[in-house]
Amino acid sequence: MVSYKRLNPEDVQFSSAVLSEEPRPVREEVPVPDPEEASLLPRRPSCSVTTGVLVIGCLLLLLCGGWLLGTMFWLHRPSKEQPHRPPPPAPAQMPDSGAKTGLNETAAAARREACSLIPEAWRFDCYPERGVVVTKELCEARNCCFMRASSPSSSATRPSGRNGIPWCFYPPDFPSYSLVSLNDTSLGQKAKLVREVKTYYPADILTLEAEIRHETDTRLRVRITDPNNSRFEVPISVPTATKKAESPDYIVEISKQPFGLVVKRKSTGAVLLNTTVAPLFYADQFLQISTSLPSQFIYGLGEHRSTFLHDVHWNTLTMWARDVPPTEQTNLYGAHPFYLAMEDGGNAHGFFLLNSNAMDVILQPAPALTWRTIGGILDFYVFLGPDPASVIEQYVEVIGYPAMPIYWALGYHLCRWGYNTSDSTWEIVKSMRNYGIPQDVQWNDIDYMEHFLDFTFDSTKFATLPDLVKDLHAHDQRYVMILDPGISSSQPEGSYWPFDEGLRRDIFIKDAEGKTLIGTVWPGLTAYPDFSNDVTHEWWYDNLKRFHDKVPFDGVWIDMNEPSNFLDGSTKGCPSNSLENPPYTPGILGGLLRAKTVCATAQQKLSIHYNMHSLYGLMEAKASASALKRIVAKKPFVISRSTFPSQGMYSGHWLGDNRSQWKDLYTSIAGILTFNLLGIPLVGADICGFSEEPQEELCVRWTQLGAFYPFTRNHNAIDMRPQDPTAFSPLARTAMKQALLLRYSLFPLLYTLFHHAHVHGHTVARPIMFEFPKDIKTYGIDKQFLWGKSLLVTPVLDPGVDYVEGYFPEGLWYDYYAGDSVRSKGEELRLDAPLDKINLHLREGSVTPTQAPNLTLWVSSGQPLHLVSALSDDGSASGDLFWDDGESIDTYENNQYAYIVFNVSQNVMTSEVLRTHEEATYITVETASFYGVKQRPSKVLVNSQDATFTYRDNQVLTVADLGLSLSQNFTISWM
């Protein structure tokens, strides 16, 4: 059996980049004799079997004692010395089957001692199955350690399979793969791995191929595959490297026996990945790889309802798309196997497992992480950053940059389930106009349909829907309707074109027998389009086009696309086999892969649903975006519930069916920040909450926060009281109106941030730690966030208060509204927050473009600009503006845009037009304010001409009535 004790220099293979370096063992050496060295001790003649047993027993006791001393030494070392590394327990020496009982007992005692030396935080679960009372016999049948946890709250049963110290865990000598050959390739290295001993899961793949690709200086890719049989791989496009990175920021070390990878940051030596901490599993339906983590600061791993910073204390995160309202410790609508990890000193790296099968991700306080998936291959990336923002840029470069949204996507959206008629929908729109409340988009939920049938509308209750849409367009507003993927299969033959035509084109998912799989959703019995089939995309386009000819909608809301099913599997059930009931089932809500979805054995064009399930929403979004481009010939607008990596290229996301509760208000921030990490920046939560009765104070505070979601929509459920802004008291209505007008005034900033997301992979709603990665106090903040690098949002998240406390990183900050300065040492400050106010602050060194708001973005986006400069102590600031027509496809790619940068230095603001476009000629710069001008100027010049100005005691200089063309360079100076 192999040992996880340590890596000796002769057991380590180095990448060519470090062949000239001194070999470094992966783990610290512990002063204890090696078994081979122990065997060289002088031997006494054997007198008897008993004497031999005693001698061997003594040697084993000495060995264990040495290990114990070594472990005590390790445990008392300063934590800064490689805290990610577990102490290396002694390898258990298992006797031959013919050994005597005394020797067996002595060896067993030594094994127990070795197991006991593994700290609880470093126990890797050997019996992860749920609902099993893990006994000593069950555990040892897997050749694993069985030892109760010291914590009184831990449980051997652990029926949920979560959040407990394992009682059954891998011993240091558990069998794994060995490296038997290693060859250089044009991109790195290729290794052959062999497992000599089968595991306790069926269909072990005993020979593997590991390919290590040095793709870029900041991106490492590793693929572990079956060289003899092809396996399912996620069908998304990723970059293809053609040459090996010349000067990588990483060092790769390879352990021979057991096989493992250690990836280090070259500049600091920090260990980013260490797979030698636990055995590698690679069976047909059970793949598992573990790694140490450099810190407990882990983010990403969507979609789950949690804090932004994940809890690493025995926290299992399951990924398998599921229709369920956001709930803690539950697999939700999407699957995103990517994490961002912080390191000492503010460095960061990322890890992406390109795998779509059902999986568990286990976080433990060592800190360490285990990936446990039930199909596909192990294909993973390590991104070197070195800062958090760079990690996300590198991740998005792999999965695909998010689409640039159409301009009105960034306006205020209003929806509810239960308008019941098109006329009542229309009345809300008119009421919003009458109160002067901004609104760009009106939506309808499933109640607009005829008997919940896709591509229909109720000819009685929604008879005026086409007229409503025409009225919206006449007022520069837009219309979006919901579509579910389930297509009714029970209508009379020839009466429902979508199903009849779908059958004719053979585009529906099939059951294991090759017949159309039938489930149940809102219209009753339904078939499911197979969006992995290109023929389905054309069918989807045809249906959208036919409906658009009747109701000229502008965007599509795709819901229930996990895909959701009111049954488990199908009307006929599902086969009883290992696909439906795999040897290991991750912690999926309902306990079955088919729970509230279709059978895992269902057949799709590219593969079985077992492999394709979590990709369904992505593929429907891709089909929808493609169809909309053809139908409206503009940037497509799609909002999807289910998501997967690369989905930002095709759609945005909302966080699902939340509740009208203060806790949901708070957790929405973590949701939008996480999805910005995941490459889907167009994200928001249902403002005021979807289910439960809305509360006025909560709805005001939620509208204020929601005004700073990248995607802003108010939506609520059937039979709930109305919660649009017109439904509340004058005071509340006014506060909501002010918040939305504030959002509209910041459209130039928001649109520019989305441009940088589209082109560079930047976040829009940004965690504070991204801008202050060396400030550890920012690592857990999810009650505040930034827009871009400079606009700090501090919302009220509690009832009955008129103040809020917020953290201000070290530096100079300015109140957005008045320009008052706040100098922080890196501390929490208490801010006044009456019901009609959300606190905003500008970071020093920024220039923020704003506009006078109006009722729609079409109108407000044509208004003159107001530039707000927040000066640093040295008087400098900078900012930029991206501008196009707001609608045309690929304006950046086709050079149909304007781009202007603003700089302030030494009392002079300059505007430099780096690219001009006709759209910029329609916009003027009317006013400019400068926060932090330390002395009252005696003169202000605009393009060398005297200009009038005002100067306030709080050091705010304002120059108005400028009338400057955005498309031409200008200067504003003062002295």
Secondary structure, DSSP 8 states (H G I E B T S, - for coil): ----S---GGGEEE-GGGTTS----SS---S---HHHHTTS-------HHHHHHHHHHHHHHHHHHHHHHHHHHHTS-TTS-TT------------TTS-HHHHHHHHHHHHHHHHTS-GGG--BS---TT----HHHHHHTT-EE---SSTT--S--TT--SS--SEE--TT---EEEEEEEE-SSEEEEEEEESS--SSSSB--EEEEEEEEEETTEEEEEEE-SSS-------------S--SS-SEEEEEETTTTEEEEEETTT--EEEEGGGS--EEETTEEEEEEE-SSS-EEEEES--S-SS---SSEEEEES-------TTS--S--EEEEEEE-GGG-EEEEEE---S-EEEEEETTTEEEEEESSS-EEEEEE--SSHHHHHHHHHHHH-------GGGGSEEE--TT--SHHHHHHHHHHHHHTT----EEEE-GGGSSTT-TT---TTTTTTHHHHHHHHHHTT-EEEEEE-S-EE--S-TTS-HHHHHHHHHT-B-B-TTSSB-EEEETTEEEE-B-TTSHHHHHHHHHHHHHHHTTS--SEEEE-STTT--SSSB-TT----STTTS-SS--S-TTSSTTTTSB-TT-B-SSSBHHHHGGGHHHHHHHHHHHHHHHHH-S---EEESS--TTGGGT-EEE--S-BSSHHHHHHHHHHHHHHHHTT--SEE-EET-SBS---HHHHHHHHHHHTTSSSEEE---TTS---SGGGS-HHHHHHHHHHHHHHHHTHHHHHHHHHHHHHH---SEE-HHHH-TT-GGGTT--S-EEETTTEEEE---STT-SEEEEEE-SEEEEETTT--EEEESSEEEEEE--TT--EEEEETTEEEEEE---SSHHHHTTS-EEEEEE--TTS-EEEEEEE--SSSTTTTTTT--EEEEEEEETTEEEEEEEE--HHHHT-EEEEEEEET--S--S-EEETTEE---EEETTTEEEE----EETTS-EEEEE-
